[in-house]
């Protein structure tokens, strides 16, 4: 349930914020037209554009969040109905019960010991290596 709520917050809140921003832009664009239509009636002191700048973003944000909740709930239901329980195969059960894990661990320890021995073994040094490669340098000759 907690994962579902977190998923709703991750998807629903950004969608609601973007929809509210679009609603605010639409309210700004439609405000002068609504004010002009309200001014046709004499004695009307109501300014519809101010109300629209609050109501339109709230309505679009809430509606888009509700749509996201509905579709996320629907997908969660569909996934839950199609989910099959994961059971280990017979081969995996036999391998863990027969001690094959100990054999694998012993083999890996042997490989690790071989690589450590190869790294610890000294490399033969010769004077023919180029300078800067880690080999011995002959400093007695002047260039």
C-alpha positions as a Markdown table, in Angstrom:
| # | Residue | x | y | z |
|---|---|---|---|---|
| 1 | Unk | 0.0 | 0.0 | 0.0 |
| 2 | Unk | 2.9 | 2.3 | 0.9 |
| 3 | Unk | 4.5 | 1.8 | -2.6 |
| 4 | Unk | 1.1 | 2.5 | -4.3 |
| 5 | Unk | 0.8 | 5.8 | -2.4 |
| 6 | Unk | 4.4 | 6.8 | -3.2 |
| 7 | Unk | 3.8 | 6.0 | -6.8 |
| 8 | Unk | 0.6 | 8.2 | -6.8 |
| 9 | Unk | 2.6 | 11.1 | -5.3 |
| 10 | Unk | 5.4 | 10.7 | -7.8 |
| 11 | Unk | 3.1 | 10.7 | -10.8 |
| 12 | Unk | -0.1 | 12.5 | -9.6 |
| 13 | Unk | 1.5 | 15.6 | -8.1 |
| 14 | Unk | 3.6 | 16.7 | -11.1 |
| 15 | Unk | 0.6 | 16.1 | -13.4 |
| 16 | Unk | -1.6 | 18.2 | -11.1 |
| 17 | Unk | 0.9 | 21.0 | -11.0 |
| 18 | Unk | 1.4 | 21.1 | -14.7 |
| 19 | Unk | -2.3 | 21.0 | -15.3 |
| 20 | Unk | -2.8 | 23.8 | -12.7 |
| 21 | Unk | -0.2 | 25.9 | -14.6 |
| 22 | Unk | -2.0 | 25.3 | -17.9 |
| 23 | Unk | -5.3 | 26.3 | -16.2 |
| 24 | Unk | -3.8 | 29.5 | -14.9 |
| 25 | Unk | -2.6 | 30.4 | -18.4 |
| 26 | Unk | -6.0 | 29.6 | -19.8 |
| 27 | Unk | -7.7 | 31.8 | -17.1 |
| 28 | Unk | -5.4 | 34.6 | -18.0 |
| 29 | Unk | -6.2 | 34.4 | -21.6 |
| 30 | Unk | -9.9 | 34.0 | -21.1 |
| 31 | Unk | -10.1 | 36.7 | -18.4 |
| 32 | Unk | -10.5 | 39.8 | -20.6 |
| 33 | Unk | -13.3 | 38.1 | -22.6 |
| 34 | Unk | -15.1 | 37.1 | -19.5 |
| 35 | Unk | -14.8 | 40.6 | -18.1 |
| 36 | Unk | -16.1 | 42.1 | -21.3 |
| 37 | Unk | -19.1 | 39.8 | -21.3 |
| 38 | Unk | -19.9 | 40.6 | -17.6 |
| 39 | Unk | -19.6 | 44.3 | -18.4 |
| 40 | Unk | -22.5 | 44.1 | -20.8 |
| 41 | Unk | -24.9 | 43.8 | -17.9 |
| 42 | Unk | -25.2 | 47.2 | -16.3 |
| 43 | Unk | -24.6 | 47.5 | -12.6 |
| 44 | Unk | -22.6 | 44.3 | -12.4 |
| 45 | Unk | -19.6 | 44.8 | -10.1 |
| 46 | Unk | -18.5 | 41.1 | -10.3 |
| 47 | Unk | -15.1 | 40.5 | -11.9 |
| 48 | Unk | -15.2 | 37.0 | -13.3 |
| 49 | Unk | -11.5 | 37.0 | -14.3 |
| 50 | Unk | -10.3 | 37.1 | -10.7 |
| 51 | Unk | -12.5 | 34.1 | -9.8 |
| 52 | Unk | -11.4 | 32.3 | -12.9 |
| 53 | Unk | -7.7 | 32.7 | -12.0 |
| 54 | Unk | -8.3 | 30.8 | -8.8 |
| 55 | Unk | -11.0 | 28.3 | -9.8 |
| 56 | Unk | -9.6 | 27.1 | -13.2 |
| 57 | Unk | -6.1 | 26.0 | -11.9 |
| 58 | Unk | -7.7 | 24.3 | -8.9 |
| 59 | Unk | -10.3 | 22.5 | -11.0 |
| 60 | Unk | -7.8 | 21.3 | -13.6 |
| 61 | Unk | -5.2 | 20.2 | -11.0 |
| 62 | Unk | -7.8 | 18.3 | -8.9 |
| 63 | Unk | -9.3 | 16.7 | -12.0 |
| 64 | Unk | -6.0 | 15.6 | -13.4 |
| 65 | Unk | -4.9 | 14.2 | -10.0 |
| 66 | Unk | -8.1 | 12.2 | -9.8 |
| 67 | Unk | -7.6 | 10.8 | -13.3 |
| 68 | Unk | -4.1 | 9.7 | -12.4 |
| 69 | Unk | -5.4 | 8.1 | -9.2 |
| 70 | Unk | -8.1 | 6.2 | -11.1 |
| 71 | Unk | -5.7 | 4.9 | -13.8 |
| 72 | Unk | -2.9 | 4.0 | -11.3 |
| 73 | Unk | -5.5 | 2.1 | -9.3 |
| 74 | Unk | -6.7 | 0.3 | -12.4 |
| 75 | Unk | -3.2 | -0.7 | -13.4 |
| 76 | Unk | -2.5 | -1.9 | -9.9 |
| 77 | Unk | -5.6 | -4.1 | -9.9 |
| 78 | Unk | -4.7 | -5.5 | -13.3 |
| 79 | Unk | -1.2 | -6.3 | -12.3 |
| 80 | Unk | -2.3 | -7.9 | -9.0 |
| 81 | Unk | -4.7 | -10.2 | -10.9 |
| 82 | Unk | -2.1 | -11.3 | -13.4 |
| 83 | Unk | 0.8 | -11.8 | -10.9 |
| 84 | Unk | 1.9 | -15.4 | -10.5 |
| 85 | Unk | 3.7 | -16.5 | -7.4 |
| 86 | Unk | 7.4 | -17.1 | -7.8 |
| 87 | Unk | 8.4 | -20.6 | -6.7 |
| 88 | Unk | 11.9 | -22.0 | -6.9 |
| 89 | Unk | 12.4 | -24.6 | -9.5 |
| 90 | Unk | 13.2 | -28.2 | -8.6 |
| 91 | Unk | 16.8 | -27.9 | -9.9 |
| 92 | Unk | 17.4 | -24.9 | -7.6 |
| 93 | Unk | 16.0 | -26.6 | -4.6 |
| 94 | Unk | 18.1 | -29.7 | -5.2 |
| 95 | Unk | 21.2 | -27.6 | -5.7 |
| 96 | Unk | 20.9 | -25.8 | -2.4 |
| 97 | Unk | 19.9 | -29.0 | -0.5 |
| 98 | Unk | 22.8 | -31.1 | -1.9 |
| 99 | Unk | 25.5 | -28.7 | -1.0 |
| 100 | Unk | 26.4 | -27.5 | -4.4 |
| 101 | Unk | 26.9 | -24.1 | -2.9 |
| 102 | Unk | 29.9 | -25.3 | -0.9 |
| 103 | Unk | 31.4 | -26.7 | -4.1 |
| 104 | Unk | 31.0 | -23.4 | -5.9 |
| 105 | Unk | 32.5 | -21.5 | -2.9 |
| 106 | Unk | 35.5 | -23.8 | -2.8 |
| 107 | Unk | 36.0 | -23.4 | -6.6 |
| 108 | Unk | 35.9 | -19.6 | -6.2 |
| 109 | Unk | 38.3 | -19.6 | -3.3 |
| 110 | Unk | 40.7 | -21.6 | -5.4 |
| 111 | Unk | 40.5 | -19.2 | -8.3 |
| 112 | Unk | 41.0 | -16.3 | -5.9 |
| 113 | Unk | 44.1 | -17.9 | -4.4 |
| 114 | Unk | 45.6 | -18.5 | -7.9 |
| 115 | Unk | 45.1 | -14.8 | -8.9 |
| 116 | Unk | 46.6 | -13.6 | -5.6 |
| 117 | Unk | 49.6 | -15.9 | -6.2 |
| 118 | Unk | 50.0 | -14.6 | -9.7 |
| 119 | Unk | 50.0 | -11.0 | -8.6 |
| 120 | Unk | 52.4 | -11.6 | -5.7 |
| 121 | Unk | 55.0 | -13.4 | -8.0 |
| 122 | Unk | 57.9 | -11.2 | -8.9 |
| 123 | Unk | 58.2 | -10.3 | -12.6 |
| 124 | Unk | 61.6 | -10.8 | -14.3 |
| 125 | Unk | 63.3 | -7.5 | -14.8 |
| 126 | Unk | 65.5 | -6.9 | -17.8 |
| 127 | Unk | 67.5 | -3.8 | -18.8 |
| 128 | Unk | 65.9 | -3.7 | -22.2 |
| 129 | Unk | 62.6 | -2.1 | -21.0 |
| 130 | Unk | 61.8 | 1.4 | -22.2 |
| 131 | Unk | 62.0 | 4.2 | -19.6 |
| 132 | Unk | 58.8 | 4.9 | -17.8 |
| 133 | Unk | 57.5 | 1.3 | -17.9 |
| 134 | Unk | 58.7 | 0.4 | -14.4 |
| 135 | Unk | 61.8 | -1.5 | -15.4 |
| 136 | Unk | 65.4 | -0.7 | -14.3 |
| 137 | Unk | 67.1 | 2.2 | -16.0 |
| 138 | Unk | 70.7 | 2.4 | -16.9 |
| 139 | Unk | 71.9 | 5.7 | -15.5 |
| 140 | Unk | 75.6 | 5.2 | -16.3 |
| 141 | Unk | 75.4 | 6.2 | -19.9 |
| 142 | Unk | 75.1 | 9.9 | -20.8 |
| 143 | Unk | 72.9 | 11.0 | -23.6 |
